[in-house]
């Protein structure tokens, strides 16, 4: 259920990294996760071919926002709970 919803949100935010707040972490999925894994050195976890995620704790958001801003990468931070 959430996977399809997240993909729709990603489509609606074209050209932006979508960072989803899920529980105690922020998570980025799929191609965006693979990109951030290489760019920022975040650990990537893949569930199947092309279905991957990276994440970081809530208290690290400012750190990663700064890194993305310094690299001129557009992003949006979203709460998963907003889209139930």
N, C-alpha and C positions, 0 to 999 in steps of 0.2 A: 504494500500500500504506500508506504513512505517513499520507496525508491522511485516509483512513477511520479509522485508529487514533486520530489526533489528535482527530477529531470525536467519537469514542466517549468519549475522555478528557474532553473539554469537557462532554459530556452528563453524565458521572459526577460532574463538579465544578460542578454547577449554581450559578449566582450567584457564581462566582469567575472572575477572569481567569486563564487558563492560560498560563503562560510556559514555553516548551519550550527546553531547552538543546540546541542543534544545532551541533556543531563549535565554532567560536570565537565564536558568537553566542547570544543568547537571542531567541526568535521568538514572536510572537503572531499567530494567523491569523484570517481571516474577519471576522465582525461585531465580534469583540473587537479585531481589528487596526484596523478603521475607527474604533471608539470611542476607542482609545488614540491614534490619529493625531490626531484632533481635540482630545482632552483634553490630551495632553502634547506635541503638535507633532512626533511621530515621523514620519519619512518613510514613506509607504505605497507598497507596490509591489503592483499587481494583475496577475494572470495571466489572468483572465477576469472577467466580471461577478460580483461578490460573492466572488471567490476572491482574497483579498489577504493581505499579511503586513506586519508592522513588526518591527524588530529593533534590537538594540543589542549592543555587545561584552560579553563575559563580565565584564570589569573594571568595567562600569557597573551591575551588578546592584544594589548597595547604593543607588546614587543613585535608581534607578527604584522600588525597594522603598519607600524613604522617601517618594517622591512619592505613591505609591499609598496608603501608610499615612496620610499627611497628609490625603488626600482620603477616607479611610475606605472604600477600595475593597478588597474581599477578593480575594486572589489565591493561586495555588499555583505553585511553581516545580518543574518536572519535567525529568528527563533523558530525551531521546528514546531513549537506548540501553537504558534500563530496560525498554522495551516492545517489544523485538524479538521 
